[in-house]
Amino acid sequence: MSSEMLNRLLGNIPDGTVDKSAGSFVYDVNAPLAVVLSELLNELEKSKDKMFVRNLTGDELTLRAAEHGINRKLAAYST
């Protein structure tokens, strides 16, 4: 994913004006940025999935239920 991000970053720099090849200043400045941006996008996707109750489990579900005044009960065997 970070290579895709690096290509996007380098793609925003006009062709022919600066050297964008591996090892150039522009490439070396954008490469670490691409890694960080890719990690942030992954975290954002995870956060987006947690917006919906159907995707929550365990403590996350308990906390979301408590926001709405619902106290989760422990599971019990049926009789």
mmCIF file of the N, C-alpha and C atoms, coordinates in Angstrom:
data_MODEL
# 
_entry.id   MODEL 
# 
loop_
_atom_site.group_PDB 
_atom_site.id 
_atom_site.type_symbol 
_atom_site.label_atom_id 
_atom_site.label_alt_id 
_atom_site.label_comp_id 
_atom_site.label_asym_id 
_atom_site.label_entity_id 
_atom_site.label_seq_id 
_atom_site.pdbx_PDB_ins_code 
_atom_site.Cartn_x 
_atom_site.Cartn_y 
_atom_site.Cartn_z 
_atom_site.occupancy 
_atom_site.B_iso_or_equiv 
_atom_site.pdbx_formal_charge 
_atom_site.auth_seq_id 
_atom_site.auth_comp_id 
_atom_site.auth_asym_id 
_atom_site.auth_atom_id 
_atom_site.pdbx_PDB_model_num 
ATOM 1   N N  . MET A 1 1  ? 0.826   -1.196  0.000   1.00 0.00 ? 1  MET A N  1 
ATOM 2   C CA . MET A 1 1  ? 0.000   0.000   0.000   1.00 0.00 ? 1  MET A CA 1 
ATOM 3   C C  . MET A 1 1  ? 0.864   1.250   0.000   1.00 0.00 ? 1  MET A C  1 
ATOM 4   N N  . SER A 1 2  ? 1.988   1.235   0.709   1.00 0.00 ? 2  SER A N  1 
ATOM 5   C CA . SER A 1 2  ? 2.808   2.441   0.758   1.00 0.00 ? 2  SER A CA 1 
ATOM 6   C C  . SER A 1 2  ? 3.432   2.753   -0.600  1.00 0.00 ? 2  SER A C  1 
ATOM 7   N N  . SER A 1 3  ? 3.681   1.730   -1.425  1.00 0.00 ? 3  SER A N  1 
ATOM 8   C CA . SER A 1 3  ? 4.210   2.008   -2.766  1.00 0.00 ? 3  SER A CA 1 
ATOM 9   C C  . SER A 1 3  ? 3.155   2.707   -3.618  1.00 0.00 ? 3  SER A C  1 
ATOM 10  N N  . GLU A 1 4  ? 1.889   2.337   -3.427  1.00 0.00 ? 4  GLU A N  1 
ATOM 11  C CA . GLU A 1 4  ? 0.808   3.030   -4.131  1.00 0.00 ? 4  GLU A CA 1 
ATOM 12  C C  . GLU A 1 4  ? 0.727   4.484   -3.678  1.00 0.00 ? 4  GLU A C  1 
ATOM 13  N N  . MET A 1 5  ? 0.866   4.703   -2.373  1.00 0.00 ? 5  MET A N  1 
ATOM 14  C CA . MET A 1 5  ? 0.820   6.055   -1.830  1.00 0.00 ? 5  MET A CA 1 
ATOM 15  C C  . MET A 1 5  ? 2.003   6.867   -2.346  1.00 0.00 ? 5  MET A C  1 
ATOM 16  N N  . LEU A 1 6  ? 3.175   6.256   -2.394  1.00 0.00 ? 6  LEU A N  1 
ATOM 17  C CA . LEU A 1 6  ? 4.360   6.953   -2.906  1.00 0.00 ? 6  LEU A CA 1 
ATOM 18  C C  . LEU A 1 6  ? 4.139   7.359   -4.355  1.00 0.00 ? 6  LEU A C  1 
ATOM 19  N N  . ASN A 1 7  ? 3.581   6.467   -5.144  1.00 0.00 ? 7  ASN A N  1 
ATOM 20  C CA . ASN A 1 7  ? 3.294   6.806   -6.543  1.00 0.00 ? 7  ASN A CA 1 
ATOM 21  C C  . ASN A 1 7  ? 2.301   7.954   -6.649  1.00 0.00 ? 7  ASN A C  1 
ATOM 22  N N  . ARG A 1 8  ? 1.317   7.980   -5.760  1.00 0.00 ? 8  ARG A N  1 
ATOM 23  C CA . ARG A 1 8  ? 0.349   9.089   -5.759  1.00 0.00 ? 8  ARG A CA 1 
ATOM 24  C C  . ARG A 1 8  ? 1.025   10.403  -5.396  1.00 0.00 ? 8  ARG A C  1 
ATOM 25  N N  . LEU A 1 9  ? 1.891   10.362  -4.388  1.00 0.00 ? 9  LEU A N  1 
ATOM 26  C CA . LEU A 1 9  ? 2.597   11.572  -3.980  1.00 0.00 ? 9  LEU A CA 1 
ATOM 27  C C  . LEU A 1 9  ? 3.504   12.082  -5.090  1.00 0.00 ? 9  LEU A C  1 
ATOM 28  N N  . LEU A 1 10 ? 4.262   11.169  -5.682  1.00 0.00 ? 10 LEU A N  1 
ATOM 29  C CA . LEU A 1 10 ? 5.169   11.571  -6.750  1.00 0.00 ? 10 LEU A CA 1 
ATOM 30  C C  . LEU A 1 10 ? 4.398   12.004  -7.997  1.00 0.00 ? 10 LEU A C  1 
ATOM 31  N N  . GLY A 1 11 ? 3.218   11.447  -8.178  1.00 0.00 ? 11 GLY A N  1 
ATOM 32  C CA . GLY A 1 11 ? 2.391   11.814  -9.329  1.00 0.00 ? 11 GLY A CA 1 
ATOM 33  C C  . GLY A 1 11 ? 1.883   13.247  -9.262  1.00 0.00 ? 11 GLY A C  1 
ATOM 34  N N  . ASN A 1 12 ? 1.870   13.821  -8.062  1.00 0.00 ? 12 ASN A N  1 
ATOM 35  C CA . ASN A 1 12 ? 1.423   15.204  -7.904  1.00 0.00 ? 12 ASN A CA 1 
ATOM 36  C C  . ASN A 1 12 ? 2.531   16.215  -8.177  1.00 0.00 ? 12 ASN A C  1 
ATOM 37  N N  . ILE A 1 13 ? 3.718   15.710  -8.443  1.00 0.00 ? 13 ILE A N  1 
ATOM 38  C CA . ILE A 1 13 ? 4.838   16.590  -8.778  1.00 0.00 ? 13 ILE A CA 1 
ATOM 39  C C  . ILE A 1 13 ? 4.951   16.607  -10.307 1.00 0.00 ? 13 ILE A C  1 
ATOM 40  N N  . PRO A 1 14 ? 4.969   17.797  -10.902 1.00 0.00 ? 14 PRO A N  1 
ATOM 41  C CA . PRO A 1 14 ? 5.008   17.876  -12.370 1.00 0.00 ? 14 PRO A CA 1 
ATOM 42  C C  . PRO A 1 14 ? 6.218   17.145  -12.963 1.00 0.00 ? 14 PRO A C  1 
ATOM 43  N N  . ASP A 1 15 ? 5.988   16.435  -14.064 1.00 0.00 ? 15 ASP A N  1 
ATOM 44  C CA . ASP A 1 15 ? 7.069   15.728  -14.750 1.00 0.00 ? 15 ASP A CA 1 
ATOM 45  C C  . ASP A 1 15 ? 8.014   16.726  -15.405 1.00 0.00 ? 15 ASP A C  1 
ATOM 46  N N  . GLY A 1 16 ? 9.291   16.377  -15.399 1.00 0.00 ? 16 GLY A N  1 
ATOM 47  C CA . GLY A 1 16 ? 10.288  17.185  -16.084 1.00 0.00 ? 16 GLY A CA 1 
ATOM 48  C C  . GLY A 1 16 ? 10.821  18.361  -15.292 1.00 0.00 ? 16 GLY A C  1 
ATOM 49  N N  . THR A 1 17 ? 10.204  18.684  -14.177 1.00 0.00 ? 17 THR A N  1 
ATOM 50  C CA . THR A 1 17 ? 10.675  19.846  -13.420 1.00 0.00 ? 17 THR A CA 1 
ATOM 51  C C  . THR A 1 17 ? 11.710  19.456  -12.370 1.00 0.00 ? 17 THR A C  1 
ATOM 52  N N  . VAL A 1 18 ? 11.534  18.306  -11.746 1.00 0.00 ? 18 VAL A N  1 
ATOM 53  C CA . VAL A 1 18 ? 12.480  17.841  -10.727 1.00 0.00 ? 18 VAL A CA 1 
ATOM 54  C C  . VAL A 1 18 ? 12.705  16.347  -10.901 1.00 0.00 ? 18 VAL A C  1 
ATOM 55  N N  . ASP A 1 19 ? 13.807  15.883  -10.358 1.00 0.00 ? 19 ASP A N  1 
ATOM 56  C CA . ASP A 1 19 ? 14.134  14.461  -10.408 1.00 0.00 ? 19 ASP A CA 1 
ATOM 57  C C  . ASP A 1 19 ? 13.320  13.722  -9.355  1.00 0.00 ? 19 ASP A C  1 
ATOM 58  N N  . LYS A 1 20 ? 12.518  12.741  -9.790  1.00 0.00 ? 20 LYS A N  1 
ATOM 59  C CA . LYS A 1 20 ? 11.686  11.953  -8.879  1.00 0.00 ? 20 LYS A CA 1 
ATOM 60  C C  . LYS A 1 20 ? 12.154  10.507  -8.786  1.00 0.00 ? 20 LYS A C  1 
ATOM 61  N N  . SER A 1 21 ? 13.325  10.213  -9.339  1.00 0.00 ? 21 SER A N  1 
ATOM 62  C CA . SER A 1 21 ? 13.816  8.838   -9.348  1.00 0.00 ? 21 SER A CA 1 
ATOM 63  C C  . SER A 1 21 ? 14.256  8.417   -7.946  1.00 0.00 ? 21 SER A C  1 
ATOM 64  N N  . ALA A 1 22 ? 14.325  7.099   -7.738  1.00 0.00 ? 22 ALA A N  1 
ATOM 65  C CA . ALA A 1 22 ? 14.732  6.567   -6.440  1.00 0.00 ? 22 ALA A CA 1 
ATOM 66  C C  . ALA A 1 22 ? 16.106  7.113   -6.071  1.00 0.00 ? 22 ALA A C  1 
ATOM 67  N N  . GLY A 1 23 ? 16.226  7.601   -4.845  1.00 0.00 ? 23 GLY A N  1 
ATOM 68  C CA . GLY A 1 23 ? 17.473  8.159   -4.373  1.00 0.00 ? 23 GLY A CA 1 
ATOM 69  C C  . GLY A 1 23 ? 17.555  9.667   -4.491  1.00 0.00 ? 23 GLY A C  1 
ATOM 70  N N  . SER A 1 24 ? 16.638  10.267  -5.249  1.00 0.00 ? 24 SER A N  1 
ATOM 71  C CA . SER A 1 24 ? 16.640  11.727  -5.366  1.00 0.00 ? 24 SER A CA 1 
ATOM 72  C C  . SER A 1 24 ? 16.064  12.339  -4.093  1.00 0.00 ? 24 SER A C  1 
ATOM 73  N N  . PHE A 1 25 ? 16.297  13.621  -3.912  1.00 0.00 ? 25 PHE A N  1 
ATOM 74  C CA . PHE A 1 25 ? 15.796  14.315  -2.723  1.00 0.00 ? 25 PHE A CA 1 
ATOM 75  C C  . PHE A 1 25 ? 14.279  14.191  -2.608  1.00 0.00 ? 25 PHE A C  1 
ATOM 76  N N  . VAL A 1 26 ? 13.573  14.457  -3.701  1.00 0.00 ? 26 VAL A N  1 
ATOM 77  C CA . VAL A 1 26 ? 12.102  14.417  -3.688  1.00 0.00 ? 26 VAL A CA 1 
ATOM 78  C C  . VAL A 1 26 ? 11.608  13.023  -3.337  1.00 0.00 ? 26 VAL A C  1 
ATOM 79  N N  . TYR A 1 27 ? 12.213  12.008  -3.910  1.00 0.00 ? 27 TYR A N  1 
ATOM 80  C CA . TYR A 1 27 ? 11.824  10.626  -3.622  1.00 0.00 ? 27 TYR A CA 1 
ATOM 81  C C  . TYR A 1 27 ? 12.081  10.303  -2.152  1.00 0.00 ? 27 TYR A C  1 
ATOM 82  N N  . ASP A 1 28 ? 13.285  10.663  -1.668  1.00 0.00 ? 28 ASP A N  1 
ATOM 83  C CA . ASP A 1 28 ? 13.654  10.337  -0.290  1.00 0.00 ? 28 ASP A CA 1 
ATOM 84  C C  . ASP A 1 28 ? 12.806  11.076  0.738   1.00 0.00 ? 28 ASP A C  1 
ATOM 85  N N  . VAL A 1 29 ? 12.311  12.252  0.394   1.00 0.00 ? 29 VAL A N  1 
ATOM 86  C CA . VAL A 1 29 ? 11.443  12.992  1.310   1.00 0.00 ? 29 VAL A CA 1 
ATOM 87  C C  . VAL A 1 29 ? 10.044  12.388  1.322   1.00 0.00 ? 29 VAL A C  1 
ATOM 88  N N  . ASN A 1 30 ? 9.567   11.946  0.187   1.00 0.00 ? 30 ASN A N  1 
ATOM 89  C CA . ASN A 1 30 ? 8.199   11.427  0.085   1.00 0.00 ? 30 ASN A CA 1 
ATOM 90  C C  . ASN A 1 30 ? 8.060   9.970   0.505   1.00 0.00 ? 30 ASN A C  1 
ATOM 91  N N  . ALA A 1 31 ? 9.126   9.181   0.448   1.00 0.00 ? 31 ALA A N  1 
ATOM 92  C CA . ALA A 1 31 ? 9.036   7.756   0.788   1.00 0.00 ? 31 ALA A CA 1 
ATOM 93  C C  . ALA A 1 31 ? 8.585   7.524   2.236   1.00 0.00 ? 31 ALA A C  1 
ATOM 94  N N  . PRO A 1 32 ? 9.195   8.169   3.246   1.00 0.00 ? 32 PRO A N  1 
ATOM 95  C CA . PRO A 1 32 ? 8.715   7.948   4.617   1.00 0.00 ? 32 PRO A CA 1 
ATOM 96  C C  . PRO A 1 32 ? 7.300   8.491   4.826   1.00 0.00 ? 32 PRO A C  1 
ATOM 97  N N  . LEU A 1 33 ? 6.999   9.581   4.160   1.00 0.00 ? 33 LEU A N  1 
ATOM 98  C CA . LEU A 1 33 ? 5.655   10.155  4.256   1.00 0.00 ? 33 LEU A CA 1 
ATOM 99  C C  . LEU A 1 33 ? 4.618   9.175   3.732   1.00 0.00 ? 33 LEU A C  1 
ATOM 100 N N  . ALA A 1 34 ? 4.947   8.483   2.653   1.00 0.00 ? 34 ALA A N  1 
ATOM 101 C CA . ALA A 1 34 ? 4.016   7.507   2.073   1.00 0.00 ? 34 ALA A CA 1 
ATOM 102 C C  . ALA A 1 34 ? 3.729   6.374   3.056   1.00 0.00 ? 34 ALA A C  1 
ATOM 103 N N  . VAL A 1 35 ? 4.736   5.950   3.794   1.00 0.00 ? 35 VAL A N  1 
ATOM 104 C CA . VAL A 1 35 ? 4.549   4.883   4.785   1.00 0.00 ? 35 VAL A CA 1 
ATOM 105 C C  . VAL A 1 35 ? 3.600   5.352   5.880   1.00 0.00 ? 35 VAL A C  1 
ATOM 106 N N  . VAL A 1 36 ? 3.845   6.539   6.398   1.00 0.00 ? 36 VAL A N  1 
ATOM 107 C CA . VAL A 1 36 ? 3.014   7.073   7.480   1.00 0.00 ? 36 VAL A CA 1 
ATOM 108 C C  . VAL A 1 36 ? 1.580   7.289   7.003   1.00 0.00 ? 36 VAL A C  1 
ATOM 109 N N  . LEU A 1 37 ? 1.412   7.854   5.826   1.00 0.00 ? 37 LEU A N  1 
ATOM 110 C CA . LEU A 1 37 ? 0.068   8.078   5.293   1.00 0.00 ? 37 LEU A CA 1 
ATOM 111 C C  . LEU A 1 37 ? -0.677  6.762   5.082   1.00 0.00 ? 37 LEU A C  1 
ATOM 112 N N  . SER A 1 38 ? 0.021   5.742   4.624   1.00 0.00 ? 38 SER A N  1 
ATOM 113 C CA . SER A 1 38 ? -0.611  4.432   4.436   1.00 0.00 ? 38 SER A CA 1 
ATOM 114 C C  . SER A 1 38 ? -1.080  3.853   5.762   1.00 0.00 ? 38 SER A C  1 
ATOM 115 N N  . GLU A 1 39 ? -0.253  3.997   6.794   1.00 0.00 ? 39 GLU A N  1 
ATOM 116 C CA . GLU A 1 39 ? -0.643  3.511   8.121   1.00 0.00 ? 39 GLU A CA 1 
ATOM 117 C C  . GLU A 1 39 ? -1.857  4.277   8.642   1.00 0.00 ? 39 GLU A C  1 
ATOM 118 N N  . LEU A 1 40 ? -1.874  5.584   8.434   1.00 0.00 ? 40 LEU A N  1 
ATOM 119 C CA . LEU A 1 40 ? -3.014  6.388   8.870   1.00 0.00 ? 40 LEU A CA 1 
ATOM 120 C C  . LEU A 1 40 ? -4.287  6.006   8.129   1.00 0.00 ? 40 LEU A C  1 
ATOM 121 N N  . LEU A 1 41 ? -4.184  5.741   6.847   1.00 0.00 ? 41 LEU A N  1 
ATOM 122 C CA . LEU A 1 41 ? -5.356  5.306   6.083   1.00 0.00 ? 41 LEU A CA 1 
ATOM 123 C C  . LEU A 1 41 ? -5.887  3.975   6.599   1.00 0.00 ? 41 LEU A C  1 
ATOM 124 N N  . ASN A 1 42 ? -4.983  3.060   6.954   1.00 0.00 ? 42 ASN A N  1 
ATOM 125 C CA . ASN A 1 42 ? -5.410  1.775   7.514   1.00 0.00 ? 42 ASN A CA 1 
ATOM 126 C C  . ASN A 1 42 ? -6.149  1.974   8.839   1.00 0.00 ? 42 ASN A C  1 
ATOM 127 N N  . GLU A 1 43 ? -5.625  2.841   9.695   1.00 0.00 ? 43 GLU A N  1 
ATOM 128 C CA . GLU A 1 43 ? -6.279  3.131   10.970  1.00 0.00 ? 43 GLU A CA 1 
ATOM 129 C C  . GLU A 1 43 ? -7.635  3.794   10.754  1.00 0.00 ? 43 GLU A C  1 
ATOM 130 N N  . LEU A 1 44 ? -7.716  4.650   9.776   1.00 0.00 ? 44 LEU A N  1 
ATOM 131 C CA . LEU A 1 44 ? -8.975  5.312   9.456   1.00 0.00 ? 44 LEU A CA 1 
ATOM 132 C C  . LEU A 1 44 ? -10.020 4.299   9.003   1.00 0.00 ? 44 LEU A C  1 
ATOM 133 N N  . GLU A 1 45 ? -9.616  3.332   8.201   1.00 0.00 ? 45 GLU A N  1 
ATOM 134 C CA . GLU A 1 45 ? -10.542 2.282   7.758   1.00 0.00 ? 45 GLU A CA 1 
ATOM 135 C C  . GLU A 1 45 ? -11.049 1.468   8.943   1.00 0.00 ? 45 GLU A C  1 
ATOM 136 N N  . LYS A 1 46 ? -10.146 1.139   9.872   1.00 0.00 ? 46 LYS A N  1 
ATOM 137 C CA . LYS A 1 46 ? -10.557 0.394   11.066  1.00 0.00 ? 46 LYS A CA 1 
ATOM 138 C C  . LYS A 1 46 ? -11.549 1.202   11.896  1.00 0.00 ? 46 LYS A C  1 
ATOM 139 N N  . SER A 1 47 ? -11.277 2.494   12.035  1.00 0.00 ? 47 SER A N  1 
ATOM 140 C CA . SER A 1 47 ? -12.165 3.364   12.807  1.00 0.00 ? 47 SER A CA 1 
ATOM 141 C C  . SER A 1 47 ? -13.525 3.478   12.135  1.00 0.00 ? 47 SER A C  1 
ATOM 142 N N  . LYS A 1 48 ? -13.531 3.568   10.829  1.00 0.00 ? 48 LYS A N  1 
ATOM 143 C CA . LYS A 1 48 ? -14.786 3.665   10.086  1.00 0.00 ? 48 LYS A CA 1 
ATOM 144 C C  . LYS A 1 48 ? -15.643 2.426   10.321  1.00 0.00 ? 48 LYS A C  1 
ATOM 145 N N  . ASP A 1 49 ? -15.016 1.264   10.349  1.00 0.00 ? 49 ASP A N  1 
ATOM 146 C CA . ASP A 1 49 ? -15.758 0.024   10.584  1.00 0.00 ? 49 ASP A CA 1 
ATOM 147 C C  . ASP A 1 49 ? -16.376 -0.006  11.978  1.00 0.00 ? 49 ASP A C  1 
ATOM 148 N N  . LYS A 1 50 ? -15.761 0.663   12.942  1.00 0.00 ? 50 LYS A N  1 
ATOM 149 C CA . LYS A 1 50 ? -16.260 0.647   14.312  1.00 0.00 ? 50 LYS A CA 1 
ATOM 150 C C  . LYS A 1 50 ? -17.372 1.656   14.555  1.00 0.00 ? 50 LYS A C  1 
ATOM 151 N N  . MET A 1 51 ? -17.762 2.379   13.530  1.00 0.00 ? 51 MET A N  1 
ATOM 152 C CA . MET A 1 51 ? -18.865 3.320   13.670  1.00 0.00 ? 51 MET A CA 1 
ATOM 153 C C  . MET A 1 51 ? -20.196 2.588   13.790  1.00 0.00 ? 51 MET A C  1 
ATOM 154 N N  . PHE A 1 52 ? -20.242 1.352   13.324  1.00 0.00 ? 52 PHE A N  1 
ATOM 155 C CA . PHE A 1 52 ? -21.477 0.585   13.307  1.00 0.00 ? 52 PHE A CA 1 
ATOM 156 C C  . PHE A 1 52 ? -21.456 -0.479  14.401  1.00 0.00 ? 52 PHE A C  1 
ATOM 157 N N  . VAL A 1 53 ? -22.514 -0.544  15.156  1.00 0.00 ? 53 VAL A N  1 
ATOM 158 C CA . VAL A 1 53 ? -22.603 -1.470  16.289  1.00 0.00 ? 53 VAL A CA 1 
ATOM 159 C C  . VAL A 1 53 ? -22.415 -2.911  15.844  1.00 0.00 ? 53 VAL A C  1 
ATOM 160 N N  . ARG A 1 54 ? -22.888 -3.253  14.657  1.00 0.00 ? 54 ARG A N  1 
ATOM 161 C CA . ARG A 1 54 ? -22.799 -4.647  14.204  1.00 0.00 ? 54 ARG A CA 1 
ATOM 162 C C  . ARG A 1 54 ? -21.349 -5.112  14.041  1.00 0.00 ? 54 ARG A C  1 
ATOM 163 N N  . ASN A 1 55 ? -20.409 -4.181  13.990  1.00 0.00 ? 55 ASN A N  1 
ATOM 164 C CA . ASN A 1 55 ? -18.998 -4.534  13.838  1.00 0.00 ? 55 ASN A CA 1 
ATOM 165 C C  . ASN A 1 55 ? -18.240 -4.553  15.159  1.00 0.00 ? 55 ASN A C  1 
ATOM 166 N N  . LEU A 1 56 ? -18.918 -4.294  16.270  1.00 0.00 ? 56 LEU A N  1 
ATOM 167 C CA . LEU A 1 56 ? -18.262 -4.227  17.571  1.00 0.00 ? 56 LEU A CA 1 
ATOM 168 C C  . LEU A 1 56 ? -18.413 -5.535  18.332  1.00 0.00 ? 56 LEU A C  1 
ATOM 169 N N  . THR A 1 57 ? -17.422 -5.821  19.170  1.00 0.00 ? 57 THR A N  1 
ATOM 170 C CA . THR A 1 57 ? -17.464 -6.997  20.037  1.00 0.00 ? 57 THR A CA 1 
ATOM 171 C C  . THR A 1 57 ? -16.839 -6.633  21.373  1.00 0.00 ? 57 THR A C  1 
ATOM 172 N N  . GLY A 1 58 ? -17.058 -7.465  22.355  1.00 0.00 ? 58 GLY A N  1 
ATOM 173 C CA . GLY A 1 58 ? -16.394 -7.334  23.647  1.00 0.00 ? 58 GLY A CA 1 
ATOM 174 C C  . GLY A 1 58 ? -16.565 -5.983  24.303  1.00 0.00 ? 58 GLY A C  1 
ATOM 175 N N  . ASP A 1 59 ? -15.444 -5.450  24.789  1.00 0.00 ? 59 ASP A N  1 
ATOM 176 C CA . ASP A 1 59 ? -15.466 -4.185  25.528  1.00 0.00 ? 59 ASP A CA 1 
ATOM 177 C C  . ASP A 1 59 ? -15.949 -3.021  24.673  1.00 0.00 ? 59 ASP A C  1 
ATOM 178 N N  . GLU A 1 60 ? -15.619 -3.049  23.398  1.00 0.00 ? 60 GLU A N  1 
ATOM 179 C CA . GLU A 1 60 ? -16.069 -1.955  22.524  1.00 0.00 ? 60 GLU A CA 1 
ATOM 180 C C  . GLU A 1 60 ? -17.593 -1.923  22.446  1.00 0.00 ? 60 GLU A C  1 
ATOM 181 N N  . LEU A 1 61 ? -18.210 -3.103  22.347  1.00 0.00 ? 61 LEU A N  1 
ATOM 182 C CA . LEU A 1 61 ? -19.666 -3.183  22.298  1.00 0.00 ? 61 LEU A CA 1 
ATOM 183 C C  . LEU A 1 61 ? -20.275 -2.761  23.635  1.00 0.00 ? 61 LEU A C  1 
ATOM 184 N N  . THR A 1 62 ? -19.648 -3.174  24.717  1.00 0.00 ? 62 THR A N  1 
ATOM 185 C CA . THR A 1 62 ? -20.132 -2.796  26.050  1.00 0.00 ? 62 THR A CA 1 
ATOM 186 C C  . THR A 1 62 ? -20.109 -1.281  26.220  1.00 0.00 ? 62 THR A C  1 
ATOM 187 N N  . LEU A 1 63 ? -19.021 -0.649  25.812  1.00 0.00 ? 63 LEU A N  1 
ATOM 188 C CA . LEU A 1 63 ? -18.914 0.801   25.925  1.00 0.00 ? 63 LEU A CA 1 
ATOM 189 C C  . LEU A 1 63 ? -19.947 1.514   25.052  1.00 0.00 ? 63 LEU A C  1 
ATOM 190 N N  . ARG A 1 64 ? -20.148 1.035   23.843  1.00 0.00 ? 64 ARG A N  1 
ATOM 191 C CA . ARG A 1 64 ? -21.129 1.672   22.960  1.00 0.00 ? 64 ARG A CA 1 
ATOM 192 C C  . ARG A 1 64 ? -22.535 1.520   23.513  1.00 0.00 ? 64 ARG A C  1 
ATOM 193 N N  . ALA A 1 65 ? -22.858 0.344   24.057  1.00 0.00 ? 65 ALA A N  1 
ATOM 194 C CA . ALA A 1 65 ? -24.175 0.128   24.649  1.00 0.00 ? 65 ALA A CA 1 
ATOM 195 C C  . ALA A 1 65 ? -24.379 1.040   25.849  1.00 0.00 ? 65 ALA A C  1 
ATOM 196 N N  . ALA A 1 66 ? -23.338 1.197   26.663  1.00 0.00 ? 66 ALA A N  1 
ATOM 197 C CA . ALA A 1 66 ? -23.429 2.044   27.848  1.00 0.00 ? 66 ALA A CA 1 
ATOM 198 C C  . ALA A 1 66 ? -23.684 3.500   27.470  1.00 0.00 ? 66 ALA A C  1 
ATOM 199 N N  . GLU A 1 67 ? -23.207 3.940   26.306  1.00 0.00 ? 67 GLU A N  1 
ATOM 200 C CA . GLU A 1 67 ? -23.467 5.303   25.840  1.00 0.00 ? 67 GLU A CA 1 
ATOM 201 C C  . GLU A 1 67 ? -24.954 5.556   25.665  1.00 0.00 ? 67 GLU A C  1 
ATOM 202 N N  . HIS A 1 68 ? -25.702 4.485   25.455  1.00 0.00 ? 68 HIS A N  1 
ATOM 203 C CA . HIS A 1 68 ? -27.143 4.595   25.233  1.00 0.00 ? 68 HIS A CA 1 
ATOM 204 C C  . HIS A 1 68 ? -27.945 4.059   26.417  1.00 0.00 ? 68 HIS A C  1 
ATOM 205 N N  . GLY A 1 69 ? -27.282 3.919   27.572  1.00 0.00 ? 69 GLY A N  1 
ATOM 206 C CA . GLY A 1 69 ? -27.969 3.508   28.786  1.00 0.00 ? 69 GLY A CA 1 
ATOM 207 C C  . GLY A 1 69 ? -28.290 2.027   28.855  1.00 0.00 ? 69 GLY A C  1 
ATOM 208 N N  . ILE A 1 70 ? -27.605 1.222   28.063  1.00 0.00 ? 70 ILE A N  1 
ATOM 209 C CA . ILE A 1 70 ? -27.853 -0.220  28.062  1.00 0.00 ? 70 ILE A CA 1 
ATOM 210 C C  . ILE A 1 70 ? -26.692 -0.919  28.764  1.00 0.00 ? 70 ILE A C  1 
ATOM 211 N N  . ASN A 1 71 ? -27.002 -1.702  29.792  1.00 0.00 ? 71 ASN A N  1 
ATOM 212 C CA . ASN A 1 71 ? -25.978 -2.469  30.485  1.00 0.00 ? 71 ASN A CA 1 
ATOM 213 C C  . ASN A 1 71 ? -26.021 -3.901  29.987  1.00 0.00 ? 71 ASN A C  1 
ATOM 214 N N  . ARG A 1 72 ? -24.926 -4.347  29.432  1.00 0.00 ? 72 ARG A N  1 
ATOM 215 C CA . ARG A 1 72 ? -24.867 -5.722  28.932  1.00 0.00 ? 72 ARG A CA 1 
ATOM 216 C C  . ARG A 1 72 ? -24.808 -6.697  30.100  1.00 0.00 ? 72 ARG A C  1 
ATOM 217 N N  . LYS A 1 73 ? -25.494 -7.797  29.946  1.00 0.00 ? 73 LYS A N  1 
ATOM 218 C CA . LYS A 1 73 ? -25.511 -8.835  30.978  1.00 0.00 ? 73 LYS A CA 1 
ATOM 219 C C  . LYS A 1 73 ? -24.630 -9.975  30.534  1.00 0.00 ? 73 LYS A C  1 
ATOM 220 N N  . LEU A 1 74 ? -24.096 -10.703 31.502  1.00 0.00 ? 74 LEU A N  1 
ATOM 221 C CA . LEU A 1 74 ? -23.292 -11.885 31.205  1.00 0.00 ? 74 LEU A CA 1 
ATOM 222 C C  . LEU A 1 74 ? -24.197 -12.961 30.612  1.00 0.00 ? 74 LEU A C  1 
ATOM 223 N N  . ALA A 1 75 ? -23.622 -13.770 29.805  1.00 0.00 ? 75 ALA A N  1 
ATOM 224 C CA . ALA A 1 75 ? -24.361 -14.892 29.211  1.00 0.00 ? 75 ALA A CA 1 
ATOM 225 C C  . ALA A 1 75 ? -24.762 -15.870 30.302  1.00 0.00 ? 75 ALA A C  1 
ATOM 226 N N  . ALA A 1 76 ? -25.902 -16.514 30.105  1.00 0.00 ? 76 ALA A N  1 
ATOM 227 C CA . ALA A 1 76 ? -26.375 -17.499 31.081  1.00 0.00 ? 76 ALA A CA 1 
ATOM 228 C C  . ALA A 1 76 ? -26.873 -18.714 30.317  1.00 0.00 ? 76 ALA A C  1 
ATOM 229 N N  . TYR A 1 77 ? -26.776 -19.873 30.952  1.00 0.00 ? 77 TYR A N  1 
ATOM 230 C CA . TYR A 1 77 ? -27.273 -21.104 30.349  1.00 0.00 ? 77 TYR A CA 1 
ATOM 231 C C  . TYR A 1 77 ? -28.801 -21.077 30.325  1.00 0.00 ? 77 TYR A C  1 
ATOM 232 N N  . SER A 1 78 ? -29.347 -21.611 29.288  1.00 0.00 ? 78 SER A N  1 
ATOM 233 C CA . SER A 1 78 ? -30.813 -21.675 29.231  1.00 0.00 ? 78 SER A CA 1 
ATOM 234 C C  . SER A 1 78 ? -31.302 -22.797 30.134  1.00 0.00 ? 78 SER A C  1 
ATOM 235 N N  . THR A 1 79 ? -32.551 -22.682 30.546  1.00 0.00 ? 79 THR A N  1 
ATOM 236 C CA . THR A 1 79 ? -33.126 -23.714 31.393  1.00 0.00 ? 79 THR A CA 1 
ATOM 237 C C  . THR A 1 79 ? -34.348 -24.291 30.747  1.00 0.00 ? 79 THR A C  1 
# 
